[in-house]
């Protein structure tokens, strides 16, 4: 997924959004499943993200073509959500990751190694989860 933008327009710009879209599709297929299944999928992607980003963590690089961290952030954003709250969670998580202006997101990105590469997306996803659950309460 992360290589699609470079093939299309010669840049990694937007690769994370492609990864988040793939995760959103996967998460959509999980709608209606027990919340703990959503949580297990998130944990799986969290572990995979930490493992796969380790080779690039020495110089704190976050290669754009590696998008499993964005996938982990998307999966945490939609735990046990459906409908409009699900969509709101996906959008808020993606925007929080892109702009990195919400408290905790830029700080998480500065954490050392693979943790920093992954945790900014997870923190952004937690903002999405909070927005989604707020929408559940309002709607």
C-alpha positions as CSV (number, residue, x, y, z in Angstrom):
1,X,0.0,0.0,0.0
2,X,2.7,2.4,0.9
3,X,4.4,2.2,-2.5
4,X,1.3,3.2,-4.4
5,X,1.9,7.0,-4.2
6,X,5.5,6.7,-5.3
7,X,4.3,4.6,-8.3
8,X,1.5,7.0,-9.1
9,X,3.2,10.4,-8.6
10,X,6.8,9.7,-7.7
11,X,6.5,10.6,-4.0
12,X,5.6,9.0,-0.7
13,X,3.2,11.9,0.0
14,X,-0.2,10.3,0.9
15,X,1.2,6.8,1.5
16,X,-0.1,6.9,5.1
17,X,-3.6,7.7,3.9
18,X,-3.5,4.7,1.6
19,X,-2.5,2.6,4.6
20,X,-5.1,4.1,6.8
21,X,-7.7,3.5,4.0
22,X,-6.7,-0.2,3.8
23,X,-7.0,-0.5,7.6
24,X,-10.4,1.3,7.5
25,X,-11.6,-1.2,5.0
26,X,-10.4,-4.1,7.2
27,X,-12.0,-2.4,10.3
28,X,-15.2,-2.0,8.3
29,X,-15.3,-5.7,7.8
30,X,-15.1,-6.2,11.6
31,X,-18.2,-4.0,12.3
32,X,-20.6,-6.1,14.4
33,X,-17.8,-8.2,15.9
34,X,-17.2,-8.2,19.6
35,X,-15.1,-5.3,20.9
36,X,-12.3,-7.6,22.0
37,X,-11.8,-8.8,18.4
38,X,-11.3,-5.2,17.4
39,X,-8.8,-4.9,20.3
40,X,-6.9,-8.0,19.3
41,X,-6.6,-6.8,15.7
42,X,-5.2,-3.4,17.0
43,X,-2.7,-5.2,19.2
44,X,-1.6,-7.4,16.3
45,X,-1.0,-4.3,14.1
46,X,0.7,-2.5,17.0
47,X,3.2,-5.3,17.5
48,X,3.7,-5.7,13.8
49,X,4.4,-1.9,13.5
50,X,6.9,-1.9,16.3
51,X,8.6,-4.9,14.9
52,X,8.7,-3.8,11.2
53,X,9.8,-0.2,11.9
54,X,12.8,-1.3,14.1
55,X,15.3,-1.5,11.2
56,X,14.6,2.2,10.4
57,X,14.5,3.4,13.9
58,X,18.2,3.9,14.4
59,X,18.3,7.3,12.7
60,X,14.6,8.0,13.7
61,X,13.6,7.7,10.1
62,X,9.9,7.1,9.4
63,X,9.9,5.9,5.8
64,X,6.7,7.0,4.1
65,X,6.3,3.7,2.3
66,X,5.9,1.8,5.6
67,X,2.3,2.4,6.6
68,X,1.6,-0.3,9.2
69,X,1.9,2.4,11.9
70,X,-1.0,4.3,10.3
71,X,-2.9,1.0,10.1
72,X,-2.4,0.5,13.8
73,X,-3.6,4.0,14.5
74,X,-6.7,3.4,12.4
75,X,-7.6,0.1,14.0
76,X,-7.4,1.7,17.5
77,X,-9.6,4.6,16.4
78,X,-12.6,2.4,15.5
79,X,-12.7,-0.2,18.4
80,X,-16.3,-1.2,18.8
81,X,-17.7,1.6,16.6
82,X,-20.1,1.6,13.7
83,X,-22.0,4.0,11.5
84,X,-21.3,7.7,11.7
85,X,-19.2,7.5,14.8
86,X,-17.0,5.0,13.0
87,X,-16.5,7.4,10.1
88,X,-15.9,10.3,12.5
89,X,-13.2,8.3,14.3
90,X,-11.4,7.4,11.1
91,X,-11.4,11.0,9.8
92,X,-10.3,12.5,13.2
93,X,-7.5,9.9,13.6
94,X,-6.2,10.6,10.1
95,X,-6.3,14.4,10.5
96,X,-4.7,14.2,13.9
97,X,-1.9,12.1,12.4
98,X,-1.4,14.3,9.4
99,X,-1.4,17.7,11.2
100,X,0.1,16.6,14.6
101,X,-1.2,19.6,16.4
102,X,-3.2,17.8,19.1
103,X,-1.4,17.4,22.5
104,X,0.5,14.2,22.7
105,X,0.8,13.5,19.0
106,X,4.0,15.4,18.2
107,X,5.5,14.4,21.6
108,X,4.8,10.7,20.8
109,X,6.6,11.1,17.5
110,X,9.7,12.3,19.3
111,X,9.9,9.1,21.4
112,X,13.0,7.0,20.6
113,X,13.1,4.3,18.0
114,X,10.3,2.2,16.8
115,X,8.1,3.5,19.6
116,X,8.2,7.0,18.3
117,X,7.5,5.8,14.7
118,X,4.4,4.0,15.9
119,X,3.0,5.9,18.9
120,X,2.2,9.2,17.1
121,X,-0.3,7.2,15.0
122,X,-1.7,5.4,18.0
123,X,-2.1,8.6,20.0
124,X,-3.8,10.2,16.9
125,X,-6.0,7.0,16.7
126,X,-6.9,7.5,20.4
127,X,-8.2,11.0,19.5
128,X,-10.3,9.4,16.8
129,X,-11.6,6.8,19.2
130,X,-12.6,9.5,21.7
131,X,-14.3,11.5,18.9
132,X,-16.1,8.4,17.8
133,X,-17.4,7.6,21.2
134,X,-18.4,11.2,21.8
135,X,-20.4,10.9,18.6
136,X,-22.1,7.8,20.0
137,X,-23.1,9.8,23.1
138,X,-24.4,12.7,21.0
139,X,-26.0,10.8,18.2
